[in-house]
Amino acid sequence: MREPMMEKKISQIKELKEGKYVIIDGEPCKIVSVAHSKPGKHGGAKARIDAMGIFDGQKRTLMGPVDSNAEVPIINKKNAQVLNLIGDNVQLMDMETYETFELPKPTDIEGELKSGGNVLYMDVGGKKKILQINS
């Protein structure tokens, strides 16, 4: 089975900011820091972007001229209802499509999850992750 294609748009490196998202090595990442260097005598300004993988937690770096292009993932944030807690997983139902699926429990909000509660999750190219609990 092939993975669905990740939706993305193109943006210039100089437009990327901390807290936004970028695709590095085919993986969607959240930008942790952006550093710009001044243009030199023989070249244009450069940028160094440090980012953390959304799904794997790996640190990645993107370097290049500020006027070059970078891919930015299109992230869909959706609401879901918690149907059941199964071991290390959470069974969820999307509130719009009524699709049911399982995701791993996020460690930072694990104790607050309960059946019947609502959560906000992100969907990036078919990969999903729980972001927060909705009250």
C-alpha positions in Angstrom: 0.0 0.0 0.0 1.4 3.4 -1.0 1.4 6.3 1.4 -0.8 9.2 0.3 1.1 12.2 -1.0 1.7 15.0 1.5 0.0 18.3 0.5 2.6 21.1 0.4 3.2 24.6 -0.9 6.3 26.4 -1.8 7.7 29.3 0.3 10.9 31.3 0.3 13.3 30.5 3.1 13.3 34.2 4.2 9.5 33.9 5.0 9.9 31.0 7.4 9.7 31.8 11.1 9.9 30.0 14.5 6.8 28.0 15.3 5.9 27.5 11.6 6.4 24.2 9.7 8.8 23.2 6.9 9.6 19.9 5.1 13.2 18.8 5.5 14.3 15.4 4.0 10.7 14.6 3.2 9.6 14.9 6.8 7.3 17.6 8.1 9.1 19.6 10.9 8.3 22.4 13.3 10.8 25.2 13.1 12.8 25.7 16.4 15.2 28.5 15.3 16.0 30.6 12.3 19.4 32.3 11.9 20.3 34.7 9.0 23.8 35.6 8.0 24.6 39.0 6.4 25.5 39.0 2.7 29.2 39.0 2.0 31.3 40.7 -0.6 30.6 37.9 -3.1 27.3 36.3 -2.1 23.8 36.8 -0.9 22.4 36.3 2.6 22.1 32.8 3.9 19.7 31.2 6.4 20.0 28.3 8.8 16.8 26.7 10.0 16.8 24.2 12.8 13.6 22.1 13.1 12.2 19.1 15.0 10.4 16.3 13.2 6.7 16.4 14.0 6.3 12.6 14.1 9.8 11.2 14.8 11.2 14.0 17.1 14.5 14.1 15.1 16.4 17.4 14.8 17.0 18.5 11.2 18.7 21.5 9.7 18.0 23.3 6.4 20.6 25.8 5.1 20.5 27.9 2.0 20.2 31.3 0.4 17.3 33.3 1.8 15.8 33.7 -1.7 15.7 30.0 -2.4 12.5 28.0 -2.1 11.5 25.5 0.7 8.5 23.2 0.9 5.9 23.9 3.6 3.4 21.1 4.6 -0.3 21.9 4.6 -1.5 20.8 8.0 -5.1 20.0 8.7 -6.1 20.4 12.3 -9.3 18.6 13.2 -11.4 17.6 16.2 -12.1 14.0 17.3 -13.9 12.3 20.1 -12.0 9.8 22.3 -13.9 6.4 22.0 -11.6 4.2 24.0 -8.2 3.9 25.6 -6.5 0.7 24.5 -3.1 0.1 26.1 -0.7 2.7 24.7 -3.2 3.8 22.0 -6.3 6.0 21.8 -9.2 5.1 19.6 -10.7 8.3 18.1 -13.6 9.3 15.9 -13.3 12.3 13.6 -16.1 14.7 14.3 -16.7 15.6 10.7 -16.2 12.4 8.7 -17.0 9.9 11.6 -14.0 7.9 10.6 -12.5 5.9 13.4 -8.7 5.3 13.9 -6.1 4.7 16.5 -3.2 6.9 17.5 -0.5 6.5 20.1 -1.1 8.2 23.4 0.9 11.5 23.7 3.0 11.3 26.9 2.5 15.0 27.8 -1.4 14.7 28.2 -1.7 10.9 28.8 -3.3 11.3 32.3 -6.0 13.8 31.0 -7.4 11.6 28.2 -10.7 10.0 29.0 -13.5 8.2 26.9 -16.0 10.7 25.6 -13.6 13.6 25.7 -12.6 15.7 22.7 -9.1 16.2 21.3 -7.5 18.3 18.6 -5.3 16.4 16.2 -3.2 17.2 13.1 -3.3 15.3 9.8 -0.3 15.8 7.5 -0.4 13.6 4.4 -2.2 10.8 6.1 -0.1 10.8 9.3 -1.9 11.9 12.4 -0.9 13.1 15.8 -2.9 14.3 18.9 -2.1 17.9 19.8 -4.2 18.8 22.7 -7.3 18.1 24.7 -10.4 20.3 24.0 -12.5 21.3 26.9 
